[in-house]
Amino acid sequence: MALEITQSNFEEVVLKASKPVVLDLWAEWCGPCRRIAPYIEEMATEYEGRAIIGKVDVDENQAIAQRFNVLNIPTVLFLIGGEVVEKIVGAVPKKKLVEALEKLL
């Protein structure tokens, strides 16, 4: 299951991570966000122990969205050492998300 990332755990889970981090920035009301949600959950299981897969509700954690200049959702960020190395915006096939993560492993 994907981790819920909030302002309170962001630094510990994301910025101090020793593994690649995938952040799905989403909102409950967003149809395209719901479309990719199963992919994110599957990746959390498939990459357990190899990467951190998290979800950020932008309505509840606006500061995180602002930090990364996220203007559209869903936005999936791929981070190494707290730095964004890839950004995918919109509902995309799971294959595209997996390919982006595989480059970081």
C-alpha positions in Angstrom: 0.0 0.0 0.0 1.3 3.5 -0.9 2.3 5.6 2.0 0.3 8.7 2.9 2.7 11.6 2.7 1.8 14.7 4.7 3.5 17.8 5.9 4.3 16.1 9.1 6.2 13.1 7.6 7.4 14.7 4.4 11.0 15.4 5.5 11.5 12.0 7.2 9.9 9.9 4.5 10.8 11.8 1.3 13.8 14.1 1.9 15.8 11.7 4.0 15.0 8.6 1.9 17.9 6.4 0.9 15.8 4.9 -1.9 14.1 6.4 -4.9 10.7 8.0 -4.0 7.6 8.2 -6.2 5.1 10.8 -5.1 1.6 10.8 -6.6 0.1 14.2 -6.0 -3.7 13.8 -6.3 -7.1 14.9 -5.0 -10.3 13.0 -4.2 -12.4 14.9 -6.7 -9.9 14.3 -9.6 -11.1 11.7 -12.1 -7.7 11.2 -13.8 -6.2 10.8 -10.3 -8.6 8.0 -9.6 -7.7 6.4 -12.9 -4.0 6.0 -12.0 -4.5 5.2 -8.3 -4.6 1.4 -8.9 -1.2 1.7 -10.7 0.3 3.5 -7.8 -1.0 0.9 -5.3 0.3 -2.0 -7.5 3.7 -0.3 -7.7 3.8 0.1 -3.9 3.5 -3.7 -3.6 5.8 -4.6 -6.6 8.6 -2.3 -5.5 8.4 -2.7 -1.7 11.8 -2.6 -0.2 13.3 -1.1 -3.4 11.5 2.3 -3.6 9.2 4.4 -1.5 5.8 4.9 -3.2 3.7 7.7 -1.6 0.5 9.7 -2.2 0.1 13.4 -1.4 -3.5 14.7 -1.1 -3.0 18.2 -2.5 -6.1 19.6 -0.8 -4.7 18.7 2.6 -1.0 19.3 1.9 -0.9 22.4 -0.3 2.6 23.3 0.8 4.0 20.1 -0.7 2.3 20.8 -4.0 3.6 24.4 -4.0 7.1 23.3 -3.1 7.3 21.3 -6.4 5.2 23.9 -8.4 2.5 21.4 -9.1 -0.2 23.1 -11.1 -2.1 20.1 -12.6 -3.0 16.7 -11.1 -2.3 14.0 -11.2 1.4 14.7 -11.1 3.8 11.9 -10.3 7.2 13.0 -9.1 10.3 10.7 -9.1 12.9 11.8 -6.6 16.4 10.9 -5.6 17.9 12.5 -2.5 14.9 14.8 -2.2 15.5 16.2 -5.8 13.0 15.7 -8.6 14.6 13.8 -11.4 11.4 13.1 -13.4 7.9 14.5 -13.5 4.9 12.9 -15.2 1.6 14.9 -15.5 -1.8 13.5 -16.3 -3.3 10.0 -16.4 -0.7 7.8 -18.1 -0.4 4.0 -18.6 1.2 2.1 -15.8 4.0 1.1 -18.2 5.2 4.8 -18.4 5.3 5.1 -14.6 7.2 1.8 -14.2 9.7 2.8 -16.9 10.4 6.1 -15.1 11.0 4.3 -11.8 13.1 1.5 -13.3 15.6 4.2 -14.6 16.2 5.1 -10.9 16.8 1.6 -9.5 
